[in-house]
């Protein structure tokens, strides 16, 4: 597993912990605010990693003259 995937997985795991803690409702207001702020930063970080990954997923196909052309990946099975 490369470092970006590990970072995404770690961030997502921490975000899940934060959500569970906030849903329990048994923590002080100040700590809840701190966790909420940490969570929003993690969401932004995860979204950036997903956006970057999406840019890397490309489909290479043959152009009209037979040369390889890179384009957006579209799942034809859908």
Secondary structure, DSSP 8 states (H G I E B T S, - for coil): --HHHHHHHHHHHHHHHHHHHHHHT-S-HHHHHHHHHHHHHHHHHHHHHHHHHHHH-EEEEE-TTS-EEEEE---TT-
